[in-house]
């Protein structure tokens, strides 16, 4: 199973559980709405942090692959002086 799907499932379960707990709590509606908003903001911040971490990881991996390709190309491509000698 894809780890992204598992993560989204766990996240959705946490959100549903938190929402159900807040809605079933015996408090005034205004307090409950404030709690829902606060939990939503916390969830948003958590998802944003995870997404930023994922984006940083992807960027780092992309840069590593780019460096590897550049190093490989420099290794395999003839030097300008060697290319001129080969043409003569």
N, C-alpha and C positions, 0 to 999 in steps of 0.2 A: 504494500500500500504506500502511496506517495506521502512523504512526511509533511508536505504542504497541506494536504487534505486532512491529515490527522491534526495538525496545528489549528486549522480553521474549525474543525469539529470540536476540539477542546475549547477553543475561544468562544464558539457559539454556545456550548454547554454552560460555560462559566457565566456568560452574559444572561442566558435564559434563567439560570439558577439565581443569580443576583437580582434580576428583575422580579422573579416570582417571590423571592424573600422580601423584597421591599414592598411589593404590592399587597402581600398578605400580612404585613406588619400592622398592628393596631395603632396607627398614628394619624394625625390630621393629614388631609390631602396636600396641603401646601408643603408640609415637611416631607411627605413622600415624594412629591414632584422634585423638590430640591435634592433629595437623595438620588433620584433617578438621574437628574442632570449631572450631579457630581460623579456618580458611577460611570455615566456615559463619557464624561471628560477623562476620567481615569483610564477607561478602556481605550479611548481614542489615543491618549498619550502612550499607552503600552503598545498598541498596534503600530503607531508612528515610530516609536523607538525600535521595534523589531524590524520594521520596513527599512529604516535608515541603516541598521546593522546589516541587513541583507544586501542593500544597495552598496554599502561600503565593501562587503565581501566580494560582490560581483565585480566592482570596479577594480579591486586589488587583483583578482584573478585575471581580469582582462588585461591589466597593465603587465602582469607577469607573462601572459601568453604573448603579448605584443613584444616584450623584451626578448623572449625566447626566439620568436620569429626573426626579429632584427639580428640577433646574434647568429642564428643559423644562416641567414642570408649573407651576412658579412663573411662568415666562414666559407661558404660555398661559392660566392661570387669572386671572380678574379680581380686582383688589384688593378688600378688603372695602368701602372707601369707594366705589369705582366700582360695585360690585354694588348698594349701597343707592341710589345715584343712578339707576341703570338701572331699579330697581323703582318709583321714584316717577313 
